[in-house]
Amino acid sequence: MATHDRTGLGEFLRARRARITPADLGLPAGTGLRRTPGLRREELAAVAGVSVDYYIRLEQGKETRPSEAVVDALARALRLNDDEHAHLRNLVTRGARPTGRRTPPGRSVRPSLSRMLDTVLPSPAYVLSRTSDLLAANAPGLRLLAGIEEWPVAARNTIRYMFLHPAARRLYVQWEQVATECVAHLRGIVGADPDAPDVAALIGELVVKSDEFATMWRRYDVKVKSGGRKDFNHPDVGRMNLEYELLYPAHADGQRLVVYQAAPGSSDHDAMLLLGMSYPADNVAGRDSTVEL
């Protein structure tokens, strides 16, 4: 009988193995009915250069501390990208650490970071916790997340918003893509700090309340948040395609600053400027949108 997969290593390996076919690795398909999609355990073990018994122990959670060479071999065999490879290393490192509940990171935003929200105006900007709680925002940044101000301050979380607020599906033109990236980001956090109560609480809530989140969570995608572009269909200012950058300040408990922008003179920039106009003052950063719990 398999032991409890405390680290999540086995879950990750099974999920990634299911995505690789023999043809992907230049292997013959073999004979007989394949009961599950993807590679068989013995096929992956052969490609990675480990014994089948050892690999089975990894998936069952009986072995949680493979060597760095084995980790790298598994990453190559599973065709992991850089983010997934780093996640695999985190899971292995987790197996070497004692478990125990830790105090969630602080939610206070440094004054210097709060001032940056005004410095980047008229660009929409906000500060998120590592689990994407909305900790502070300038006026256009809060208004960009249409309808989130309807929620109590403590409930304002951009991943919760993505899956549980009806306005989010209308706001994000590529909703499924953005939602998938949110879930993949959360997966990465679990790999780095699996026993954190704030992470577990958010995941537990969303698995129960959103079937789509639960389905995406089972896919086990992993991606580190970085900059990019998002296409919005905002109820007040219409369509706009904005670039965004993520800044991770040092010694900020995993907080990140998100800043949106558009090329001056473009229709996207004009729409972005409208976000900061005629917005209630009690919702700007430093007042209602600043969360300190």
KOLZAVO-725663 format. One record per residue: residue number from 1; residue in one letter; x, z, y of N, C-alpha, C in turn. Coordinates in Angstrom, 3 decimals. Layout:
- NUM:A:X:Z:Y:X:Z:Y:X:Z:Y;
...
***
This chain:
- 1:M:0.854:0.000:-1.201:0.000:0.000:0.000:0.883:0.000:1.243;
- 2:A:0.546:-0.850:2.228:1.363:-0.959:3.429:1.217:0.273:4.296;
- 3:T:2.315:0.628:4.925:2.263:1.729:5.876:1.667:1.249:7.180;
- 4:H:1.306:2.184:8.039:0.724:1.829:9.337:1.752:1.094:10.197;
- 5:D:1.340:-0.013:10.775:2.227:-0.832:11.603:2.286:-0.236:13.001;
- 6:R:3.009:0.878:13.126:3.042:1.604:14.399:3.608:0.756:15.529;
- 7:T:4.595:-0.064:15.228:5.267:-0.804:16.291:4.538:-2.069:16.690;
- 8:G:3.668:-2.597:15.828:3.033:-3.882:16.109:3.889:-5.060:15.690;
- 9:L:5.053:-4.784:15.095:5.958:-5.856:14.686:5.308:-6.763:13.651;
- 10:G:4.678:-6.160:12.644:4.038:-6.958:11.603:2.917:-7.826:12.148;
- 11:E:2.127:-7.264:13.051:1.027:-8.025:13.656:1.560:-9.244:14.390;
- 12:F:2.629:-9.058:15.138:3.221:-10.174:15.885:3.755:-11.240:14.936;
- 13:L:4.486:-10.827:13.900:5.050:-11.790:12.965:3.950:-12.582:12.258;
- 14:R:2.895:-11.916:11.849:1.806:-12.626:11.170:1.136:-13.631:12.093;
- 15:A:0.919:-13.219:13.342:0.257:-14.118:14.296:1.102:-15.351:14.577;
- 16:R:2.406:-15.176:14.730:3.261:-16.324:15.025:3.465:-17.185:13.787;
- 17:R:3.543:-16.571:12.616:3.702:-17.337:11.370:2.516:-18.266:11.138;
- 18:A:1.324:-17.795:11.529:0.118:-18.602:11.328:0.112:-19.862:12.179;
- 19:R:0.971:-19.907:13.192:0.983:-21.058:14.107:2.008:-22.122:13.728;
- 20:I:2.844:-21.822:12.749:3.897:-22.747:12.353:3.534:-23.378:11.009;
- 21:T:3.640:-24.686:10.913:3.378:-25.381:9.663:4.702:-25.779:9.022;
- 22:P:4.693:-26.045:7.727:5.926:-26.522:7.086:6.484:-27.764:7.766;
- 23:A:5.599:-28.658:8.197:6.056:-29.885:8.852:6.813:-29.583:10.136;
- 24:D:6.433:-28.517:10.829:7.128:-28.150:12.070:8.600:-27.861:11.823;
- 25:L:8.910:-27.387:10.633:10.284:-27.006:10.306:10.951:-27.990:9.350;
- 26:G:10.279:-29.125:9.129:10.857:-30.132:8.252:10.788:-29.771:6.785;
- 27:L:9.839:-28.904:6.418:9.685:-28.493:5.032:8.590:-29.296:4.356;
- 28:P:8.669:-29.510:3.040:7.571:-30.173:2.333:6.336:-29.288:2.328;
- 29:A:5.184:-29.901:2.301:3.931:-29.151:2.344:3.718:-28.316:1.094;
- 30:G:4.363:-28.698:-0.019:4.198:-27.937:-1.249:2.920:-28.317:-1.968;
- 31:T:2.700:-27.688:-3.073:1.514:-27.990:-3.868:0.588:-26.791:-3.888;
- 32:G:-0.649:-27.066:-4.266:-1.620:-25.986:-4.374:-2.326:-25.716:-3.062;
- 33:L:-3.427:-25.017:-3.152:-4.234:-24.696:-1.981:-3.554:-23.626:-1.132;
- 34:R:-3.451:-23.877:0.185:-2.889:-22.889:1.105:-4.030:-21.999:1.576;
- 35:R:-3.960:-20.737:1.261:-5.055:-19.821:1.565:-5.151:-19.493:3.046;
- 36:T:-4.027:-19.518:3.726:-4.017:-19.203:5.156:-3.285:-20.298:5.906;
- 37:P:-3.597:-20.474:7.190:-2.886:-21.481:7.981:-1.448:-21.060:8.236;
- 38:G:-0.612:-22.020:8.531:0.758:-21.701:8.887:1.677:-21.586:7.687;
- 39:L:2.833:-20.996:7.924:3.852:-20.833:6.891:3.490:-19.706:5.928;
- 40:R:3.888:-19.884:4.683:3.825:-18.773:3.740:4.998:-17.833:4.029;
- 41:R:4.864:-16.604:3.578:5.930:-15.634:3.810:7.250:-16.090:3.221;
- 42:E:7.193:-16.642:2.001:8.433:-17.056:1.353:9.088:-18.225:2.086;
- 43:E:8.264:-19.079:2.712:8.815:-20.202:3.466:9.543:-19.706:4.711;
- 44:L:8.916:-18.785:5.422:9.549:-18.253:6.628:10.809:-17.477:6.274;
- 45:A:10.738:-16.687:5.215:11.915:-15.918:4.797:13.080:-16.848:4.482;
- 46:A:12.796:-17.968:3.815:13.853:-18.912:3.459:14.484:-19.522:4.696;
- 47:V:13.660:-19.921:5.652:14.171:-20.535:6.876:14.978:-19.523:7.690;
- 48:A:14.524:-18.271:7.718:15.213:-17.236:8.497:16.432:-16.681:7.776;
- 49:G:16.561:-16.977:6.484:17.728:-16.505:5.745:17.659:-15.055:5.327;
- 50:V:16.445:-14.545:5.084:16.282:-13.180:4.591:15.516:-13.227:3.280;
- 51:S:15.579:-12.155:2.534:14.852:-12.130:1.269:13.356:-12.018:1.519;
- 52:V:12.589:-12.536:0.554:11.134:-12.458:0.690:10.689:-11.000:0.721;
- 53:D:11.283:-10.161:-0.118:10.912:-8.749:-0.160:11.163:-8.073:1.189;
- 54:Y:12.298:-8.389:1.814:12.614:-7.780:3.109:11.619:-8.243:4.169;
- 55:Y:11.300:-9.542:4.154:10.355:-10.042:5.159:8.979:-9.407:4.971;
- 56:I:8.547:-9.257:3.724:7.248:-8.623:3.469:7.240:-7.193:4.010;
- 57:R:8.352:-6.493:3.844:8.447:-5.136:4.368:8.319:-5.128:5.890;
- 58:L:8.855:-6.144:6.561:8.712:-6.250:8.018:7.245:-6.409:8.408;
- 59:E:6.546:-7.302:7.709:5.140:-7.542:8.054:4.252:-6.349:7.720;
- 60:Q:4.645:-5.589:6.719:3.829:-4.440:6.320:4.130:-3.182:7.119;
- 61:G:5.134:-3.250:7.990:5.472:-2.075:8.782:6.323:-1.063:8.057;
- 62:K:6.830:-1.436:6.875:7.704:-0.525:6.130:9.146:-0.593:6.631;
- 63:E:9.484:-1.698:7.271:10.804:-1.875:7.864:10.599:-2.282:9.318;
- 64:T:11.109:-1.481:10.234:10.846:-1.733:11.658:12.105:-1.894:12.485;
- 65:R:13.271:-1.904:11.824:14.507:-1.965:12.596:15.449:-3.037:12.055;
- 66:P:15.016:-4.298:12.081:15.913:-5.367:11.649:17.088:-5.502:12.609;
- 67:S:18.174:-6.054:12.113:19.356:-6.236:12.939:19.106:-7.309:13.993;
- 68:E:19.981:-7.347:14.996:19.859:-8.360:16.040:19.959:-9.761:15.457;
- 69:A:20.820:-9.934:14.447:20.964:-11.243:13.817:19.668:-11.672:13.138;
- 70:V:18.993:-10.730:12.477:17.723:-11.050:11.820:16.651:-11.373:12.859;
- 71:V:16.612:-10.607:13.941:15.645:-10.874:15.013:15.837:-12.281:15.560;
- 72:D:17.070:-12.659:15.823:17.340:-13.996:16.362:16.984:-15.078:15.347;
- 73:A:17.244:-14.819:14.067:16.907:-15.795:13.028:15.396:-15.974:12.914;
- 74:L:14.654:-14.881:12.994:13.194:-14.967:12.960:12.667:-15.713:14.180;
- 75:A:13.260:-15.456:15.339:12.836:-16.142:16.559:13.036:-17.646:16.435;
- 76:R:14.150:-18.049:15.856:14.394:-19.485:15.669:13.408:-20.080:14.675;
- 77:A:13.195:-19.387:13.577:12.293:-19.895:12.550:10.859:-19.996:13.061;
- 78:L:10.457:-19.042:13.886:9.091:-19.038:14.427:8.954:-19.859:15.703;
- 79:R:10.086:-20.427:16.144:10.102:-21.253:17.356:9.558:-20.496:18.567;
- 80:L:10.029:-19.276:18.735:9.587:-18.469:19.860:10.238:-18.962:21.145;
- 81:N:9.467:-18.900:22.242:10.058:-19.179:23.542:10.775:-17.926:24.043;
- 82:D:11.365:-18.012:25.222:12.166:-16.887:25.726:11.347:-15.611:25.875;
- 83:D:10.119:-15.738:26.400:9.277:-14.553:26.586:8.901:-13.935:25.244;
- 84:E:8.571:-14.774:24.266:8.196:-14.273:22.948:9.393:-13.648:22.230;
- 85:H:10.566:-14.250:22.408:11.789:-13.705:21.812:12.078:-12.309:22.390;
- 86:A:11.947:-12.180:23.713:12.158:-10.883:24.351:11.129:-9.868:23.851;
- 87:H:9.902:-10.321:23.648:8.850:-9.429:23.142:9.200:-8.940:21.742;
- 88:L:9.706:-9.841:20.905:10.113:-9.449:19.553:11.206:-8.389:19.612;
- 89:R:12.151:-8.554:20.505:13.206:-7.548:20.663:12.616:-6.205:21.102;
- 90:N:11.629:-6.252:22.004:10.988:-5.014:22.452:10.306:-4.290:21.299;
- 91:L:9.651:-5.057:20.422:8.974:-4.445:19.284:9.964:-3.763:18.349;
- 92:V:11.106:-4.397:18.161:12.131:-3.811:17.307:12.703:-2.555:17.958;
- 93:T:12.937:-2.629:19.264:13.429:-1.459:19.990:12.429:-0.319:19.912;
- 94:R:11.154:-0.667:19.949:10.099:0.339:19.832:10.213:1.096:18.514;
- 95:G:10.584:0.385:17.446:10.699:1.023:16.148:11.790:2.082:16.101;
- 96:A:12.747:1.991:17.044:13.843:2.965:17.079:13.548:4.132:18.010;
- 97:R:12.393:4.080:18.704:12.079:5.137:19.664:11.054:6.090:19.082;
- 98:P:11.114:7.354:19.442:10.052:8.275:19.044:8.773:7.949:19.797;
- 99:T:7.641:8.174:19.147:6.370:7.920:19.808:5.966:9.131:20.636;
- 100:G:4.940:8.937:21.430:4.457:10.044:22.258:3.800:9.509:23.510;
- 101:R:2.743:10.135:23.930:2.030:9.682:25.119:2.840:10.035:26.362;
- 102:R:2.909:9.083:27.267:3.658:9.284:28.500:2.715:9.242:29.700;
- 103:T:3.149:9.842:30.771:2.357:9.827:31.997:2.349:8.423:32.565;
- 104:P:1.178:7.886:32.934:1.127:6.544:33.511:1.955:6.466:34.787;
- 105:P:2.454:5.281:35.128:3.228:5.122:36.363:2.398:5.526:37.579;
- 106:G:3.085:5.944:38.623:2.394:6.306:39.855:1.668:5.127:40.470;
- 107:R:0.607:5.414:41.211:-0.210:4.371:41.822:-0.016:4.287:43.339;
- 108:S:0.809:5.145:43.881:1.056:5.109:45.320:1.931:3.908:45.671;
- 109:V:1.582:3.255:46.759:2.340:2.100:47.239:3.261:2.559:48.360;
- 110:R:4.534:2.257:48.253:5.477:2.659:49.288:5.059:2.094:50.640;
- 111:P:5.239:2.867:51.726:4.883:2.368:53.066:5.551:1.040:53.394;
- 112:S:6.808:0.867:52.994:7.499:-0.382:53.300:6.856:-1.557:52.587;
- 113:L:6.343:-1.313:51.378:5.671:-2.380:50.637:4.304:-2.679:51.246;
- 114:S:3.614:-1.651:51.683:2.330:-1.863:52.369:2.510:-2.669:53.647;
- 115:R:3.597:-2.395:54.373:3.835:-3.139:55.616:4.079:-4.616:55.352;
- 116:M:4.620:-4.910:54.188:4.862:-6.314:53.859:3.572:-7.110:53.776;
- 117:L:2.471:-6.443:53.448:1.188:-7.129:53.386:0.793:-7.673:54.755;
- 118:D:1.136:-6.936:55.815:0.878:-7.417:57.174:1.917:-8.446:57.589;
- 119:T:3.153:-8.266:57.113:4.231:-9.177:57.484:3.952:-10.598:57.028;
- 120:V:3.326:-10.765:55.853:3.112:-12.107:55.305:1.832:-12.767:55.807;
- 121:L:1.039:-12.062:56.616:-0.163:-12.681:57.180:0.189:-13.976:57.906;
- 122:P:-0.656:-15.001:57.832:-2.027:-15.032:57.295:-2.125:-15.300:55.797;
- 123:S:-1.011:-15.246:55.078:-1.071:-15.486:53.637:-1.809:-14.350:52.937;
- 124:P:-2.698:-14.672:52.002:-3.338:-13.628:51.195:-2.280:-12.937:50.341;
- 125:A:-2.338:-11.625:50.266:-1.356:-10.887:49.479:-1.949:-9.570:49.022;
- 126:Y:-1.477:-9.102:47.868:-1.895:-7.788:47.387:-0.820:-7.225:46.477;
- 127:V:-0.928:-5.918:46.245:-0.006:-5.210:45.365:-0.771:-4.788:44.124;
- 128:L:-0.209:-5.105:42.948:-0.824:-4.759:41.677:0.051:-3.779:40.911;
- 129:S:-0.586:-2.937:40.133:0.155:-2.085:39.209:0.594:-2.925:38.018;
- 130:R:1.337:-2.332:37.102:1.794:-3.097:35.939:0.630:-3.569:35.079;
- 131:T:-0.501:-2.829:35.104:-1.690:-3.253:34.366:-2.677:-4.008:35.248;
- 132:S:-2.224:-4.429:36.429:-3.002:-5.267:37.355:-4.124:-4.542:38.068;
- 133:D:-4.010:-3.220:38.243:-4.905:-2.519:39.157:-4.573:-2.960:40.576;
- 134:L:-5.601:-3.180:41.384:-5.414:-3.573:42.772:-5.128:-2.314:43.586;
- 135:L:-3.884:-2.159:44.001:-3.468:-0.945:44.703:-3.544:-1.084:46.214;
- 136:A:-3.340:-2.281:46.725:-3.395:-2.523:48.177:-3.530:-4.012:48.398;
- 137:A:-4.117:-4.386:49.538:-4.291:-5.798:49.860:-4.450:-5.964:51.356;
- 138:N:-3.973:-7.098:51.873:-4.336:-7.422:53.254:-5.723:-8.057:53.237;
- 139:A:-6.299:-8.308:54.402:-7.685:-8.774:54.472:-7.910:-10.079:53.707;
- 140:P:-7.104:-11.129:53.930:-7.331:-12.352:53.160:-7.061:-12.168:51.674;
- 141:G:-6.149:-11.276:51.316:-5.874:-11.037:49.908:-7.064:-10.433:49.190;
- 142:L:-7.732:-9.484:49.809:-8.911:-8.879:49.213:-10.061:-9.876:49.170;
- 143:R:-10.200:-10.642:50.231:-11.301:-11.595:50.284:-11.113:-12.735:49.289;
- 144:L:-9.859:-13.043:48.953:-9.593:-14.093:47.975:-10.264:-13.786:46.647;
- 145:L:-10.255:-12.512:46.239:-10.884:-12.094:44.986:-12.372:-11.846:45.243;
- 146:A:-13.101:-12.907:45.389:-14.498:-12.848:45.822:-15.319:-11.892:44.963;
- 147:G:-15.946:-10.930:45.597:-16.836:-10.005:44.918:-16.187:-8.740:44.397;
- 148:I:-14.869:-8.679:44.361:-14.226:-7.487:43.800:-14.462:-6.262:44.676;
- 149:E:-14.736:-6.488:45.968:-14.988:-5.356:46.869:-16.304:-4.654:46.526;
- 150:E:-17.136:-5.292:45.692:-18.389:-4.669:45.265:-18.141:-3.521:44.293;
- 151:W:-16.991:-3.531:43.665:-16.667:-2.496:42.680:-16.046:-1.288:43.354;
- 152:P:-16.196:-0.107:42.753:-15.472:1.073:43.271:-13.979:0.802:43.278;
- 153:V:-13.280:1.439:44.185:-11.846:1.221:44.328:-11.111:1.390:42.999;
- 154:A:-11.431:2.429:42.256:-10.710:2.722:41.012:-10.950:1.681:39.932;
- 155:A:-12.007:0.880:40.071:-12.323:-0.124:39.046:-11.713:-1.484:39.353;
- 156:R:-11.098:-1.610:40.524:-10.587:-2.924:40.941:-9.288:-3.264:40.215;
- 157:N:-9.415:-4.083:39.220:-8.307:-4.523:38.390:-8.496:-6.023:38.180;
- 158:T:-7.451:-6.814:38.382:-7.637:-8.265:38.360:-7.905:-8.811:36.955;
- 159:I:-7.449:-8.122:35.908:-7.779:-8.579:34.554:-9.215:-8.199:34.220;
- 160:R:-9.632:-6.990:34.574:-11.028:-6.595:34.400:-11.929:-7.547:35.194;
- 161:Y:-11.526:-7.861:36.410:-12.270:-8.794:37.250:-12.397:-10.152:36.563;
- 162:M:-11.309:-10.628:35.971:-11.285:-11.935:35.327:-12.350:-12.053:34.246;
- 163:F:-12.512:-10.994:33.456:-13.407:-11.068:32.301:-14.785:-10.468:32.520;
- 164:L:-14.919:-9.544:33.455:-16.180:-8.814:33.573:-16.948:-9.071:34.860;
- 165:H:-16.340:-9.714:35.844:-17.065:-9.999:37.085:-17.552:-11.451:37.063;
- 166:P:-18.845:-11.671:37.231:-19.367:-13.044:37.146:-18.778:-13.992:38.186;
- 167:A:-18.334:-13.474:39.318:-17.788:-14.340:40.364:-16.467:-14.980:39.941;
- 168:A:-15.745:-14.354:39.020:-14.423:-14.853:38.635:-14.504:-16.229:37.988;
- 169:R:-15.510:-16.466:37.186:-15.641:-17.760:36.507:-15.888:-18.893:37.494;
- 170:R:-16.549:-18.574:38.584:-16.771:-19.601:39.610:-15.553:-19.752:40.510;
- 171:L:-14.810:-18.661:40.684:-13.673:-18.676:41.597:-12.500:-19.476:41.040;
- 172:Y:-12.147:-19.237:39.793:-10.980:-19.903:39.200:-11.430:-21.198:38.534;
- 173:V:-10.965:-22.320:39.077:-11.372:-23.620:38.543:-10.891:-23.771:37.102;
- 174:Q:-9.642:-23.369:36.826:-9.125:-23.366:35.448:-9.219:-21.935:34.896;
- 175:W:-10.442:-21.436:34.754:-10.638:-20.042:34.373:-9.957:-19.700:33.058;
- 176:E:-10.136:-20.521:32.039:-9.596:-20.191:30.721:-8.075:-20.119:30.753;
- 177:Q:-7.431:-21.015:31.473:-5.976:-20.991:31.565:-5.487:-19.719:32.247;
- 178:V:-6.114:-19.379:33.371:-5.707:-18.178:34.106:-5.982:-16.926:33.274;
- 179:A:-7.126:-16.908:32.594:-7.467:-15.751:31.758:-6.480:-15.595:30.611;
- 180:T:-6.099:-16.706:29.994:-5.132:-16.660:28.895:-3.805:-16.087:29.364;
- 181:E:-3.369:-16.475:30.552:-2.108:-15.965:31.086:-2.198:-14.474:31.380;
- 182:C:-3.366:-14.013:31.829:-3.545:-12.575:32.073:-3.397:-11.776:30.786;
- 183:V:-4.007:-12.270:29.721:-3.937:-11.578:28.435:-2.512:-11.602:27.899;
- 184:A:-1.831:-12.738:28.045:-0.447:-12.846:27.573:0.465:-11.896:28.333;
- 185:H:0.200:-11.708:29.623:0.966:-10.733:30.420:0.749:-9.324:29.887;
- 186:L:-0.500:-8.999:29.572:-0.814:-7.661:29.070:-0.156:-7.418:27.712;
- 187:R:-0.072:-8.455:26.896:0.610:-8.339:25.606:2.083:-7.954:25.806;
- 188:G:2.694:-8.556:26.803:4.081:-8.237:27.080:4.283:-6.792:27.471;
- 189:I:3.333:-6.241:28.219:3.421:-4.838:28.628:3.328:-3.926:27.410;
- 190:V:2.457:-4.272:26.480:2.302:-3.463:25.271:3.613:-3.420:24.495;
- 191:G:4.317:-4.547:24.459:5.585:-4.575:23.748:6.617:-3.659:24.370;
- 192:A:6.595:-3.547:25.692:7.589:-2.734:26.391:7.218:-1.255:26.416;
- 193:D:5.907:-0.931:26.427:5.481:0.469:26.540:4.180:0.654:25.762;
- 194:P:4.271:0.693:24.443:3.086:0.653:23.588:2.202:1.888:23.632;
- 195:D:2.768:3.025:23.947:2.002:4.263:23.877:1.400:4.680:25.215;
- 196:A:1.508:3.815:26.211:1.035:4.168:27.544:-0.490:4.255:27.570;
- 197:P:-1.041:5.384:28.026:-2.496:5.550:28.025:-3.214:4.601:28.966;
- 198:D:-2.596:4.217:30.101:-3.266:3.302:31.015:-3.423:1.922:30.389;
- 199:V:-2.413:1.496:29.635:-2.477:0.194:28.963:-3.539:0.225:27.862;
- 200:A:-3.510:1.273:27.041:-4.455:1.376:25.930:-5.899:1.448:26.420;
- 201:A:-6.120:2.155:27.516:-7.485:2.297:28.042:-8.038:0.960:28.510;
- 202:L:-7.223:0.166:29.205:-7.685:-1.132:29.697:-7.976:-2.073:28.540;
- 203:I:-7.079:-2.128:27.575:-7.273:-3.017:26.425:-8.522:-2.605:25.647;
- 204:G:-8.674:-1.304:25.420:-9.837:-0.823:24.682:-11.145:-1.185:25.365;
- 205:E:-11.180:-1.037:26.670:-12.393:-1.382:27.426:-12.718:-2.869:27.297;
- 206:L:-11.711:-3.717:27.482:-11.960:-5.155:27.504:-12.278:-5.717:26.123;
- 207:V:-11.664:-5.166:25.088:-11.980:-5.611:23.730:-13.451:-5.351:23.416;
- 208:V:-13.950:-4.214:23.877:-15.343:-3.842:23.621:-16.315:-4.656:24.478;
- 209:K:-15.964:-4.875:25.734:-16.913:-5.478:26.677:-16.849:-7.003:26.760;
- 210:S:-15.770:-7.610:26.281:-15.620:-9.055:26.417:-15.164:-9.676:25.103;
- 211:D:-16.040:-10.467:24.496:-15.683:-11.167:23.269:-14.558:-12.167:23.526;
- 212:E:-14.566:-12.778:24.708:-13.520:-13.757:25.019:-12.155:-13.080:25.135;
- 213:F:-12.123:-11.908:25.749:-10.868:-11.172:25.805:-10.397:-10.828:24.387;
- 214:A:-11.313:-10.339:23.545:-10.948:-9.957:22.179:-10.370:-11.141:21.414;
- 215:T:-10.963:-12.322:21.598:-10.468:-13.515:20.918:-9.071:-13.878:21.413;
- 216:M:-8.871:-13.862:22.733:-7.558:-14.185:23.291:-6.523:-13.141:22.889;
- 217:W:-6.944:-11.887:22.796:-6.020:-10.817:22.414:-5.503:-11.042:20.991;
- 218:R:-6.364:-11.514:20.110:-5.956:-11.739:18.718:-4.981:-12.909:18.587;
- 219:R:-4.949:-13.804:19.565:-4.014:-14.932:19.497:-2.561:-14.479:19.621;
- 220:Y:-2.338:-13.364:20.256:-1.012:-12.771:20.444:-0.074:-13.694:21.227;
- 221:D:-0.583:-14.283:22.313:0.287:-15.001:23.242:1.039:-13.977:24.083;
- 222:V:2.274:-14.296:24.434:3.100:-13.424:25.272:3.703:-14.259:26.386;
- 223:K:3.553:-13.802:27.618:4.117:-14.528:28.750:4.402:-13.554:29.888;
- 224:V:5.588:-13.657:30.448:5.943:-12.835:31.605:5.366:-13.488:32.853;
- 225:K:4.716:-12.697:33.677:4.122:-13.221:34.903:5.196:-13.779:35.836;
- 226:S:4.932:-14.964:36.366:5.838:-15.580:37.333:5.001:-16.368:38.324;
- 227:G:5.655:-17.031:39.268:4.924:-17.790:40.269:4.308:-19.056:39.694;
- 228:G:3.507:-19.709:40.515:2.855:-20.938:40.079:1.822:-21.396:41.090;
- 229:R:0.778:-22.049:40.604:-0.316:-22.525:41.453:-1.641:-22.142:40.812;
- 230:K:-2.637:-21.901:41.662:-3.992:-21.646:41.181:-4.968:-22.451:42.029;
- 231:D:-5.945:-22.990:41.348:-6.984:-23.783:42.002:-8.231:-22.915:42.133;
- 232:F:-8.658:-22.674:43.370:-9.803:-21.810:43.641:-11.001:-22.625:44.122;
- 233:N:-12.178:-22.124:43.804:-13.418:-22.628:44.389:-14.117:-21.421:45.008;
- 234:H:-13.672:-21.079:46.223:-14.111:-19.837:46.851:-15.499:-20.002:47.464;
- 235:P:-16.385:-19.017:47.290:-17.762:-19.156:47.803:-17.851:-19.273:49.320;
- 236:D:-16.838:-18.778:50.052:-16.896:-18.815:51.506:-16.105:-19.955:52.127;
- 237:V:-15.004:-20.361:51.498:-14.134:-21.369:52.126:-13.962:-22.624:51.286;
- 238:G:-14.556:-22.683:50.104:-14.509:-23.891:49.287:-13.248:-24.020:48.446;
- 239:R:-12.926:-25.266:48.067:-11.800:-25.538:47.183:-10.479:-25.412:47.927;
- 240:M:-9.516:-24.812:47.257:-8.146:-24.749:47.776:-7.190:-24.507:46.617;
- 241:N:-6.084:-25.182:46.678:-5.048:-25.040:45.676:-3.873:-24.325:46.322;
- 242:L:-3.586:-23.110:45.862:-2.578:-22.276:46.502:-1.401:-22.012:45.576;
- 243:E:-0.213:-22.036:46.138:0.977:-21.579:45.436:1.039:-20.060:45.544;
- 244:Y:1.636:-19.423:44.548:1.804:-17.978:44.639:3.166:-17.581:44.094;
- 245:E:3.700:-16.531:44.680:4.976:-15.960:44.261:4.759:-14.491:43.895;
- 246:L:5.509:-14.034:42.903:5.458:-12.637:42.489:6.795:-11.984:42.774;
- 247:L:6.741:-10.845:43.446:7.941:-10.076:43.748:7.823:-8.712:43.073;
- 248:Y:8.889:-8.314:42.377:8.909:-7.031:41.682:9.880:-6.105:42.390;
- 249:P:9.405:-5.270:43.306:10.313:-4.365:44.040:10.994:-3.371:43.092;
- 250:A:12.212:-3.031:43.417:12.944:-2.053:42.613:12.326:-0.665:42.756;
- 251:H:12.377:0.105:41.688:11.927:1.504:41.696:10.476:1.630:42.167;
- 252:A:9.601:0.730:41.685:8.202:0.746:42.114:7.250:0.895:40.934;
- 253:D:7.724:1.462:39.825:6.868:1.737:38.665:6.161:0.490:38.139;
- 254:G:6.851:-0.647:38.159:6.270:-1.865:37.620:5.313:-2.574:38.547;
- 255:Q:5.156:-2.091:39.770:4.268:-2.757:40.717:4.828:-4.133:41.095;
- 256:R:3.921:-5.037:41.461:4.348:-6.362:41.892:3.542:-6.797:43.109;
- 257:L:4.214:-7.505:43.990:3.590:-8.051:45.186:3.272:-9.512:44.923;
- 258:V:2.027:-9.892:45.124:1.586:-11.272:44.921:1.248:-11.870:46.281;
- 259:V:1.869:-13.006:46.595:1.657:-13.665:47.891:1.262:-15.116:47.646;
- 260:Y:0.164:-15.536:48.269:-0.311:-16.912:48.166:0.035:-17.673:49.436;
- 261:Q:0.245:-18.981:49.301:0.553:-19.800:50.460:0.179:-21.247:50.206;
- 262:A:0.148:-22.006:51.272:-0.132:-23.445:51.197:0.648:-24.135:52.300;
- 263:A:0.886:-25.410:52.142:1.654:-26.172:53.119:0.911:-26.223:54.447;
- 264:P:1.558:-25.829:55.555:0.911:-25.885:56.874:0.390:-27.288:57.173;
- 265:G:-0.805:-27.347:57.762:-1.401:-28.626:58.100:-2.245:-29.228:56.998;
- 266:S:-2.180:-28.662:55.807:-2.969:-29.184:54.689:-4.373:-28.585:54.704;
- 267:S:-5.279:-29.240:54.004:-6.644:-28.708:53.902:-6.644:-27.377:53.160;
- 268:D:-5.717:-27.221:52.211:-5.605:-25.947:51.493:-5.211:-24.827:52.451;
- 269:H:-4.277:-25.137:53.376:-3.840:-24.141:54.351:-4.975:-23.774:55.289;
- 270:D:-5.751:-24.769:55.711:-6.893:-24.496:56.596:-7.900:-23.575:55.915;
- 271:A:-8.177:-23.855:54.643:-9.120:-23.006:53.911:-8.564:-21.589:53.755;
- 272:M:-7.258:-21.490:53.514:-6.627:-20.182:53.359:-6.743:-19.361:54.641;
- 273:L:-6.566:-20.019:55.789:-6.657:-19.313:57.065:-8.036:-18.706:57.276;
- 274:L:-9.059:-19.371:56.786:-10.420:-18.880:56.964:-10.669:-17.564:56.234;
- 275:L:-9.852:-17.283:55.200:-10.045:-16.053:54.434:-9.863:-14.802:55.290;
- 276:G:-8.974:-14.880:56.286:-8.688:-13.706:57.093:-9.590:-13.539:58.292;
- 277:M:-10.534:-14.433:58.476:-11.386:-14.389:59.666:-12.683:-13.647:59.404;
- 278:S:-13.078:-12.839:60.359:-14.379:-12.161:60.338:-14.591:-11.353:59.075;
- 279:Y:-13.564:-10.570:58.706:-13.700:-9.744:57.509:-13.779:-8.280:57.916;
- 280:P:-14.674:-7.485:57.301:-14.841:-6.084:57.693:-13.527:-5.322:57.683;
- 281:A:-13.272:-4.590:58.759:-11.991:-3.889:58.907:-11.804:-2.781:57.887;
- 282:D:-12.909:-2.218:57.342:-12.744:-1.098:56.434:-12.336:-1.539:55.035;
- 283:N:-12.086:-2.841:54.851:-11.659:-3.307:53.543:-10.213:-3.769:53.527;
- 284:V:-9.504:-3.682:54.645:-8.141:-4.183:54.680:-7.187:-3.155:54.110;
- 285:A:-5.932:-3.582:53.920:-4.928:-2.691:53.330:-4.766:-1.439:54.176;
- 286:G:-4.530:-0.342:53.492:-4.334:0.922:54.182:-5.612:1.715:54.314;
- 287:R:-6.752:1.058:53.974:-8.008:1.788:54.028:-8.700:1.650:52.661;
- 288:D:-9.844:0.969:52.593:-10.622:0.959:51.368:-9.902:0.297:50.207;
- 289:S:-9.050:-0.699:50.485:-8.426:-1.403:49.372:-7.166:-0.736:48.880;
- 290:T:-6.726:0.325:49.516:-5.548:1.047:49.036:-5.986:2.144:48.084;
- 291:V:-5.425:2.094:46.878:-5.838:3.029:45.838:-4.700:3.994:45.558;
- 292:E:-4.982:5.278:45.599:-3.999:6.277:45.218:-4.715:7.307:44.358;
- 293:L:-4.475:7.226:43.043:-5.155:8.123:42.110:-4.161:9.014:41.399;
***
